């Protein structure tokens, strides 16, 4: 589990769109009706029920799609859950029960996510059974019992990993984390073992997973002071001779990023922005992260893979915590932009993930006019174009580079002039021509063109002479949802009358 935890989870389990949830009882009743009234075989009855509920738009993620349905007593996950409960605080019995459950999770992961004929998958089935069997509750209760028995932190790691794996399988399981007093347990464990940094890394990574697209878990961990505790821990050990271990950096920064990311679209609002302001203003989060970033960069040379992952985690957290212009300005004034540029120069061509995180942080910071000017003074445009050349064709790198340049040039004619000198005009048109299928690239490129010409009108004939009109019109035609507004704005500010055509 690493900085890419959020990205991996997001790819395997996309953000849910609101659908009515189907209960196990409703599904079982449909299957039973198919068997009794329509003389279907159990397999046919299940498939027919799945097809019908899919057609009606139901969410069946919590449904076990077998003829046995809600009768789960003999399912291996249920048996493993019962074994964990029956073990009480016996460490040896728990170790065997943990292995039993882990074997089921391993098998589901090995089988992968492709759906079967009935629309299910091993991961979906294990998730549904674990949810109905209250497996997460059993695992966390076992941690409490081990803690009460003064178990060593090393013994507590196995159930924490299991809890994390269960929550990674299903949003519905993550939804129960607060119900089973998970946030309170996190604080208890943190306070019980403050000096065991390896254990704290495991605890943080599990907490990060609990927060993925789950607003209630974020709120509870924030209100209980977990973000503040992690910042104090990072600050304390950054100043020590041994420094902060990379896994703890990754885990702690993952939590800080999660607490300040509004990624749960179910509640009417999120406290993520307020969390970022509290952590940044009251607990000096960006100061702590900047010190940590400088410490990780201080060794020089080519970073080890674990260090690269840690740098990416820090930068991803910086992006989320830089919540307003004042915070961005303070971070930049303290040397944050210079440190990020150093990191970008070190990572470009080596780590795509770290480069993306550095660009994401710069993109957020350049909402501040002071940061725009500082970045330009530090030859930011030249560095960005060099980075683009090293990551040519990688749209997830090119798009944020365009975003940073678009932010830099917004209402900044002097910076536009410097960008022209760096070759941005030829580069942006070449990028648009090279990636016609990428709506994100085309959109950001249109914004950049518009920002460069709206106040620097002398650039209009330069862009038009290089074929900008045809390229922008092609972007509008290919991506009407993404590029109609920004493409029309760019054409208008290029001085064209028929910009809406």
SULBEL-V479912 format. One line per field, one symbol per residue. burial: I if it has 16 or more other C-alpha atoms within 10 Angstrom, else O. A space follows every 10 residues. Layout:
BEGIN
burial=???
END
This chain:
BEGIN
burial=IIIOIIOOIO OOOOOOOOOO OIIIOOIIOI IIOIIOOOOI OIOIIIIIII OOOOOOOIII IIIIIIIOII OIOOOIIIII IIIIIOIIIO IOOIOOIIII IIOIIOOIOO OOOOOOOIOI IIIIIIIIII IIIIIIIIII IIIIIIIOOO OOIOIIIIII IIIIIIIIII IOIIIIIIOI OIIOIIIOII OOOOOOIOII IIIIIIIIII IIIIIIIIII IIOOOIIIII IIIIIOIIOO OOOIIIIIII IIIIIIIIII IIIIOOOOOI IIIOIIIIII OOIIIIIIII IIIIOIIOOO OOIOOOIIII IIIIIIIIII IIIIIOIIII IIOOOIIIII IOIIIIIIII OIIIIIIIII IIIIIIIIII IIIIIIOOOI IIIIIOIIOO IOOOIOIIII IIIIIIIIII IIIOIIOIIO OIOIIOOIIO IIIOIOOIII IIIIIIIIII IIIIIIOOII OOIIOOOIIO IIIIIIOIIO OIIIOIIIII IIIIOOOOIO O
END
